[in-house]
Amino acid sequence: MKRKQDVYNITFGGVGGQGIIKASELLGWAALYDGYHVKKSEVHGMSQRGGSVESHVRFGSVIYSPMIGLAQADFLLCFHPDEHPRLKVFLKKGGFDLMPYLAKIQESVENTRAVNTGMVGFLSKYLPIRPDSWERALQTVFKPAVLESNRKVFAQARALSE
């Protein structure tokens, strides 16, 4: 688990239909259930037509703004290679870019609709959020019909990060 710091800034991005908003909700709920103050912001654009989607999640002891400034993100989760150059400007020097792991996560999931859950599962290993908070977040975000499959994807991707 990563060393605790005051604030964690995570930028999510991709195109409409990739589950960017769902992924950021999963992180937001897990952080909230773990006792952190959480702020979240999202930009949909033309998401229904495959346009850019971006979400910022910030959590820590006290958070005032939901927006992450340029070169301030600790983590970047980009779900589409064409969006990566646009979003990389948010990643701070020394931040963790998960783009190199996207293909590995895509290969590990049976249902491509669950790549977003896999990306968050991979990220989870690097955040100071307890497993029970992640479980509660999964139960909050996913309907019962897809909960078990998303639990499985989350766990598999988390194991990939070890």
WODASUL-V216410 format. One record per residue. OMEGA is omega in degrees with one decimal (* if undefined). Layout:
[[OMEGA] [OMEGA]]
This chain:
[[-178.8] [176.0] [179.7] [174.7] [-176.3] [-176.4] [175.2] [-179.3] [-178.2] [176.8] [176.7] [175.6] [178.7] [178.8] [-178.4] [177.8] [-178.7] [177.0] [179.9] [-177.6] [179.3] [179.3] [-179.6] [174.9] [179.4] [177.4] [-178.4] [179.0] [-179.5] [179.4] [178.6] [179.2] [179.2] [175.0] [179.0] [169.8] [-173.0] [170.9] [-177.6] [177.7] [179.4] [176.4] [-175.8] [-177.5] [179.2] [-172.4] [-179.4] [-180.0] [178.3] [179.7] [-176.9] [173.8] [-178.0] [177.3] [177.7] [174.7] [177.1] [175.4] [-178.6] [-178.5] [175.4] [179.8] [-179.3] [-176.1] [178.4] [-174.4] [176.5] [179.2] [176.7] [179.1] [-179.6] [-176.4] [175.2] [-178.0] [174.7] [175.8] [179.7] [-174.0] [-179.0] [-176.1] [179.8] [179.9] [-174.6] [-179.8] [-179.9] [-174.7] [-175.7] [179.6] [178.3] [-174.7] [179.1] [176.5] [-177.3] [177.4] [-175.4] [178.8] [-178.8] [-179.0] [179.6] [-177.7] [-176.4] [-178.4] [179.4] [179.2] [178.2] [179.8] [-174.8] [-178.2] [178.6] [-177.8] [-177.4] [177.7] [-177.9] [178.5] [179.2] [177.8] [177.4] [179.2] [178.8] [175.8] [177.5] [179.3] [-173.0] [-179.2] [-175.2] [-178.5] [-178.8] [179.5] [-176.5] [178.8] [-179.6] [176.5] [175.2] [-179.7] [178.9] [178.8] [177.2] [179.4] [-179.7] [-171.9] [-174.2] [175.8] [-179.2] [-177.4] [-177.9] [-177.0] [-175.3] [179.4] [177.8] [173.4] [-178.4] [179.5] [179.4] [-178.2] [179.4] [-178.6] [177.3] [179.2] [178.1] [-176.4] [-178.6] [*]]
